[in-house]
Amino acid sequence: MKIDAVYIVCYRHDVEFTRVLVASIRHWYPVIPIYLVKDFYYGLFDTGEIEKYWNVGVFKTERKALGWGFGKWEPIFQKARQRFLVLDSDIVFAGPVLEELEKHGEDFIVQHEEPSDDFVKSHYFDLEKLKQVDPEFRFPGFTFNGGQLVATSGLIRREDFEPWLYWKEPPVMRRPDIFKMGDQGLTNYFLMKKAQRGEITLGRHRMMEIPTTMVVKNIKIAELDFKSPYPLLIHWCGLKRPFMRQMERADILLYFQDLYYAKVPLWRLKRWFRGSYELISFWKSKVRLMCRRIGGSQRTACIQ
């Protein structure tokens, strides 16, 4: 079933990753609508350059502080029916993945993974506690990373989450002892429960690899052209480093970063400035950490 758009959830400190992701999408899909879902929890940030030079829109929402992982739900809550791919920003396309996802007809398509029991408990939910409050829930034996999923709007309402969530800005879990890792645990349970009740259909597809897998290690930059043999997403979930050049398969990130800046006026100056800002921000964070370790009144003399 056709995917109509791509939504990217982003915030102040990952704009450079957003630029890279947008360039990778446009590399294979020059006209598909792309929308940024902007989370202002860490402050305002400008995406005008991305919008202007890469034909990207901004999703309109009255909420400003969206919360860890919950930004993906804002487009899902739209009343109008639309089928789309919603992504975290620390992802790139490695090839024409949409055609693979469009082979599925389910309302929601999630990452195919087979976790251990310990991983489920540490990254998603405490199944024993969950069964105490919802004894009818049948765990299907799998989980999924929610940083990438195909969703259909018009099927789920914000109010459906109220038994589990206070809709403040950002949202607050009612049962943080059960659900883990921002939205991950609740998103998994919620979609599984909806599918169990027959209110939605839920499919799985191995659409994503992390950069430490052999699949990604074997990707050749020269093959990242229009006929790329890699119809998948690469997700640096939990693998970010202070500088993009330090990350696993940084050459892939830098390849799409080059494509991004090739369309931007004064790109050399902007790239140098942003790199310098990244360096300054890194050292400021180091100083703040040192100040916290020193503690006491000395903290006030350090960088704020």
Backbone hydrogen bonds, N-H to C=O, Kabsch-Sander energy under -0.5 kcal/mol:
donor,donor_aa,acceptor,acceptor_aa,energy
4,D,2,K,-0.5
4,D,83,R,-3.0
5,A,83,R,-0.6
6,V,33,P,-2.3
7,Y,85,L,-2.8
8,I,35,Y,-2.8
9,V,87,L,-2.7
10,C,8,I,-0.5
10,C,37,V,-2.3
12,R,39,D,-0.6
14,D,11,Y,-1.8
15,V,12,R,-0.7
18,T,14,D,-1.9
19,R,15,V,-2.3
20,V,16,E,-2.0
21,L,17,F,-2.7
22,V,18,T,-2.6
23,A,19,R,-2.2
24,S,20,V,-2.0
25,I,21,L,-2.3
26,R,22,V,-2.6
27,H,23,A,-1.3
28,W,24,S,-0.7
28,W,25,I,-1.2
29,Y,25,I,-2.7
35,Y,6,V,-2.5
36,L,57,G,-2.4
37,V,8,I,-3.4
38,K,36,L,-0.8
39,D,10,C,-2.8
40,F,38,K,-0.6
40,F,64,K,-3.1
43,G,40,F,-1.6
51,E,47,T,-2.4
52,K,48,G,-2.7
53,Y,49,E,-2.4
54,W,50,I,-1.6
55,N,51,E,-0.6
56,V,51,E,-1.1
57,G,34,I,-2.9
59,F,36,L,-2.7
61,T,59,F,-0.5
66,L,64,K,-0.9
69,G,67,G,-0.6
70,F,67,G,-0.6
71,G,67,G,-0.8
72,K,69,G,-0.9
73,W,70,F,-1.5
74,E,71,G,-1.3
76,I,72,K,-0.7
77,F,73,W,-1.8
78,Q,75,P,-1.2
84,F,151,A,-2.6
85,L,5,A,-2.1
86,V,149,L,-2.6
87,L,7,Y,-2.7
88,D,147,G,-2.4
89,S,9,V,-0.6
91,I,89,S,-1.4
92,V,234,I,-1.9
94,A,232,L,-2.7
95,G,232,L,-0.5
97,V,95,G,-2.1
100,E,96,P,-0.5
100,E,97,V,-0.5
101,L,97,V,-1.9
102,E,98,L,-2.4
103,K,100,E,-1.1
104,H,101,L,-1.7
108,F,201,T,-1.9
109,I,150,V,-2.0
110,V,203,G,-2.6
111,Q,145,N,-0.5
112,H,205,H,-0.9
113,E,111,Q,-0.7
113,E,143,T,-0.6
120,V,116,S,-2.1
121,K,117,D,-2.0
122,S,118,D,-2.1
123,H,119,F,-2.4
124,Y,120,V,-2.1
125,F,120,V,-1.9
126,D,178,I,-1.8
127,L,125,F,-1.0
130,L,126,D,-2.4
131,K,127,L,-2.2
132,Q,128,E,-1.0
133,V,129,K,-1.2
134,D,130,L,-2.0
137,F,134,D,-1.8
139,F,137,F,-0.7
143,T,113,E,-0.6
146,G,144,F,-0.5
148,Q,145,N,-0.8
149,L,86,V,-1.8
150,V,109,I,-2.4
151,A,84,F,-2.9
153,S,82,Q,-2.6
154,G,76,I,-1.0
154,G,78,Q,-1.3
155,L,152,T,-0.6
156,I,76,I,-0.5
160,D,157,R,-1.1
161,F,158,R,-1.8
162,E,159,E,-1.4
164,W,161,F,-2.4
165,L,161,F,-1.3
166,Y,172,V,-3.2
167,W,165,L,-0.6
168,K,166,Y,-2.4
172,V,166,Y,-2.3
174,R,164,W,-2.3
175,R,164,W,-0.6
178,I,175,R,-1.7
179,F,175,R,-2.0
180,K,124,Y,-2.6
183,D,68,W,-0.9
184,Q,181,M,-2.2
185,G,180,K,-2.1
187,T,183,D,-3.4
188,N,184,Q,-2.3
189,Y,185,G,-2.6
190,F,186,L,-3.1
191,L,187,T,-2.2
192,M,188,N,-2.3
193,K,189,Y,-2.9
194,K,190,F,-2.3
195,A,191,L,-2.3
196,Q,192,M,-2.5
197,R,193,K,-1.9
198,G,195,A,-1.0
199,E,194,K,-2.4
200,I,194,K,-0.9
203,G,108,F,-3.1
205,H,110,V,-2.4
207,M,205,H,-2.2
209,E,233,L,-2.3
213,T,210,I,-1.8
217,K,213,T,-2.5
218,N,214,M,-1.8
219,I,216,V,-1.6
223,E,220,K,-1.7
224,L,221,I,-2.0
225,D,223,E,-1.7
228,S,225,D,-1.7
232,L,230,Y,-2.3
233,L,207,M,-3.1
234,I,92,V,-2.5
235,H,209,E,-2.0
236,W,90,D,-2.6
237,C,235,H,-0.7
239,L,236,W,-1.9
246,Q,243,F,-1.8
247,M,244,M,-1.5
250,A,247,M,-1.4
252,I,249,R,-1.3
253,L,249,R,-1.1
254,L,250,A,-2.9
255,Y,251,D,-1.6
256,F,252,I,-1.7
257,Q,253,L,-2.0
258,D,254,L,-2.4
259,L,255,Y,-1.6
260,Y,256,F,-2.2
261,Y,257,Q,-2.3
262,A,258,D,-1.5
263,K,260,Y,-1.5
264,V,261,Y,-1.4
267,W,264,V,-0.8
270,K,266,L,-2.3
271,R,267,W,-2.7
272,W,268,R,-2.2
273,F,269,L,-2.6
274,R,270,K,-2.6
275,G,271,R,-2.1
276,S,272,W,-2.3
277,Y,273,F,-2.5
278,E,274,R,-2.1
279,L,275,G,-1.9
280,I,276,S,-2.6
281,S,277,Y,-2.7
282,F,278,E,-2.0
283,W,279,L,-2.1
284,K,280,I,-2.4
285,S,281,S,-2.1
286,K,282,F,-1.6
287,V,283,W,-2.2
288,R,284,K,-2.5
289,L,285,S,-2.1
290,M,286,K,-2.2
291,C,287,V,-2.5
292,R,288,R,-2.3
293,R,289,L,-1.9
294,I,290,M,-2.2
295,G,291,C,-2.8
298,Q,295,G,-0.7
299,R,296,G,-1.3
300,T,297,S,-1.2
301,A,298,Q,-1.4
302,C,299,R,-1.6
